[in-house]
Amino acid sequence: MSVIESKIEELGLKLPKAPGPMANYVTARRTGNLLFFSGGGPFEDGKPVVFGRVGDELTQEEGYAAARLTGLNLISQLKNELGDLDRVKQFVKVQAFVASAPGFTAQPAVMNGVSDLLVEVFGEAGKHARTAVAVPQLPFNIPIEVEIIVEVE
């Protein structure tokens, strides 16, 4: 078992089955030592499981939990692409789109669900540049969609 997978187990986390593409695209594309991931969301068994806009149907805390689940899905996709999570050199950039009610401005706090998870699991390599953007609606009525760029060995 890899060091990172041992850390995931130690944290009491379980990686979901990696979701595949839902249309005519790929979940990740590699160029050189960078992996660019398509947007991921809060899915279980390949289906969205959290719905609504943060600040309306969902609280900020529920948005954070949805972001954390999204992060687990992205780690699962990363494992699917690499085979071994120890090949991750560093997370370069994380971008989150948060479906937000009018007036809701805590998108960075929601996105912390992903950021905190990456640092818990990958340590310093999990620290990243990031952007959190409010949007009125996301596909499938999910509350968050996250893209990552990862440098790998």
Disulfide bonds with the S-S distance in Angstrom:
none
